Amino acid sequence: MRALVQRVAEARVSVDGAVLGEIGPGLMILICAMQGDSTATADTLAAKIAKLRIFRDDAGKMNLSLRDTGGAALVVL
């Protein structure tokens, strides 16, 4: 299982003009699930992504996770 993670100010997924999902500040995550991947693999990947310290704190250091910021995640499989 692979994931492409991008910090976004906003993100939207639409199909044929219909918006299927959208978020404000947070993470846009594109997931590639492969044959043989399990729910345990997905759970482990989700936990790792939630803990990534890729958002700036008050000092400007990349020291906050998605959980710390209260941001949203838009996941596309």
N, C-alpha and C positions, 0 to 999 in steps of 0.2 A: 504494500500500500504506500502510495506517495501522496504528498500534499504540497501545493504551491501556495504560500501564504504572502499576502500583501496588505500593508497598512493602508487604510483608505479614509478619506474625509466623508465619503458617501459611496454607496455601491448599489447597483440595481441589476436584476436579471429579468429580462422580458423575452417572450416568445410570441411571434406574430402580433406584436404591439400590445400584448397583455402583460402587465407587470406581475411576475410570480413571487418576487421578494425584493425588499430593499431595506437598507440600513443607513444610519448616520455614521459617525466616527466608529471605527473598529477594524475588523479584519475581513478581507475577502479570501476565502479558502477554496481552492479547486482540488478535489480529491480524485485520485485514480485508484480504484479498487481492482485488484487482480484476482484471478482464480486462486483459491487456496487461502485468501485472507479471511480471518475470523473476526468475530465481534470483539474478542480480546485484543486483537491487533488494532481495531478501530478505537477501542477505549483507551489504549495506551497512547495512540497518536493524538487523540483529543486532549488527554491530560497534558501531554507535552506542549501542545500548541497553546493551551490555556495558561501555561506557566512561562511562556516565552517573554523575556523582559526586553521588549522592543519599542516601548513608548517612553517618551521623555518625562522626567520628573521636573520639579520646580527649579532644580539646578541645571537643567538642560541635558542631563545624563540619561542614556537609554537604560532605565532602571525600573520601569513599571510593566506589569503584565496586563493582559486584557482584563483579567479579574480585578486588578488594582484600579484600572481606569473606569470600569463599569461599562465599557464599550460593548458593541454587538459583534456577532460573527455571521456572515452570510456564507453558507457552505453549498457548493455545487458539486454534485457527484457525476 
